[in-house]
Amino acid sequence: MADAVVVVALLLVAGSATVAVLVRDPVRQALVLAVLGVVLAVLFTAVQAPDVALSQLAVGGALTPLLLLLAVRKVKRRKGRER
């Protein structure tokens, strides 16, 4: 059972990482990176690394996508002012 969870988590990680690379819109990339962070946290939990999973959930699932979204918002505001 545990091996099946690890395999499914690995497939989800590979799929979401591929989607993150292929998506061109920065806002969607940030959202896909949030999903990737959560899936990685699930994978780390499945391989008995709960401390790493909590760190991944906080940084990769919440903080990094939030910072990317804020940066995209700021860049879009600056482009609007220059016109």
N, C-alpha and C positions, 0 to 999 in steps of 0.2 A: 504494500500500500504506500509506504513512504517513498519507494523508488518511483512509483507512478506520479506522485505529487511533484517530485523533483524533475522528472522528465517533462511534465506539463508546464511547470514553471520555467524551465529552460526554453521550451518552445515559445512560450509567451514573451520571454525576454528577447529572444531572437526576432520574433515578429514585431514587437513594439520598437526595438532598436532599428530595424529595417524601415519601418514606417517613419520614425523620427528623421532618418537620413533622407528619405524620399519626399517628405512634405516640404513645400517651398515657402509657405506662409509662416512668418515668425511666431504669430500668435498660436497657430495650430501646432507648431513645433514645440512651444513651451507646454502646451497641454499634453502632447504625446510624451514629452519628457517627464511630466508629472506621473503619467500612467506607467512609464518605464520605471520610475523610482519606486512606485508602489509594488510593481511586479517583482522588482529586485528584492524588496523587503520581504515579500512572500517567499522568494527563493531562499534568502538567507535564513528565514525562520524554518523552512523545510530541512535545511542542512544543519540545524541545531546551532545557529549563531544569532541568538536573539539580541545581543548588544549591538552587533553590526546592523541587524535589521532595523532597530530603533533609530540608529544614526542615519541609515539610508532613508528611512521614512521621513525623518525631519529635514534632512538636507536635500536629498534627491527628489523626494515626493512633494515638498512644500516650498522650501526656501529658494532653491535654484529656479524653478519655474516662475515663482513670484518675482524674483529679481529680473528675470528675462522679460516678463510682461511689463514691469515698470520701465525698463530700458526702452522697449519698443514704443510704449506710450509717450515717453519723453522725446524720442526721435521723431515721432509723428507730429507732435506739437511744434517742434522746431521747424519742421518742413512746412507746416501751415503758416508760420509767422514769416518765413522768408519769401513767400509768394506775394 
